[in-house]
Amino acid sequence: MRHIVPYLYYVGVGGAGLCIFFFSILFEKILNSAGEQVWSVLGKTCGVVAGVLLYIGIIRYSFLFPTLAAMRQSGLYDAAAIDLTFKAMNTFIGESMAEHAQFTFSALMFLFFGLSITKTKVLPKWIALFAIATTAVILVGNLEPFGFQFAFAFNRFAAKMLALWFVCAGVVLVYRGHRTQQ
């Protein structure tokens, strides 16, 4: 069953990136139609960038790493050069873009959407406050690449808060839409 694990990762992380991407576009339309046109656009922009960056992290697993492994296995290329390329691309694509930059844009997305929610009342105030709290936890967790060891715990907790916020916001949006026939 080990061969399934990479595919689950592709679907889980890549799917999360796509969901953030599309949610940001659609949620901005909802907030914009409710009359808020500044924070919602900033939230959408940051969400689209965060979704793309999260999805880019999958590229290293689906294209880059198998190619490097095949090159190393063929023996036609220097193994040390392949290992160095692997480490450099994993650091650049994985840690810098798919994690650090994506967390920064995700935090800004939550902050801007949280502010927009407080102005529109599209969602309850507690969801706006939850978004702003998620922003703070993501930003503390984002200190991990800078050597702050305690940030690892915040980083993992932020990922759970991020997912929970999306579920809560989605459930309330569907419930309110069903109740008001919109």
Secondary structure, DSSP 4 states (H G I P E B T S, - for coil): -GGGHHHHHIIIIIHHHHHHHHHHHHHHHHHHHTT--SHHHHHHHHHHHHHHHHHHHHHIIIIIHHHHHHHHHHSSS-HHHHHHHHHHHIIIIIIIIIIIIHHHHHHHHHHHHHHHHHHH-SS-HHHHHHHHHHHHHHHHHTTGGGT-TTHHHHHHHHHHHHHHHHHHHHHHHHHHHHHHT-
